Amino acid sequence: MTFTWHERLSGWHKSSYTHFEENACVEVGTDGAFVGIRDTKQRELAAEVRPVLVVPASGFAALLTHLSG
C-alpha cells in the first residue's frame, strides 16, 4: 500500500511566525525523516490535491539555522 504525504505526515501546526492580519500562514508536519510545509489558506482543498512541499528533516533544520543566524 502506498501512502500520500498527507497520510504520512502528522502533527501539523501553524508556524509561530504566522501573520494573521494578512492571512499569511504556513503549516508544518513531520514523519521523522521528512518535513512537509503547506499553505493554511488551502485547507478547503481535498488532501489528495492540496500541495505540500516535502524536504528532508536535516535540510529543514539547516534552513531554520540559516534563517535564525
C-alpha angles and dihedrals in degrees: 000000000000120000127208121231089253089059095042099047121070142169093059111188137164120259115262086231094061113146104216097184092062094034088235101153134152128189127212127205133173145196095193098261097047138037123212124205122195139168114257091211090067095060091116091065119096112261093243092061101031108110118241125184106215122195134167112272090239091055092049090050090051090051092052091047091051093048093049093048 
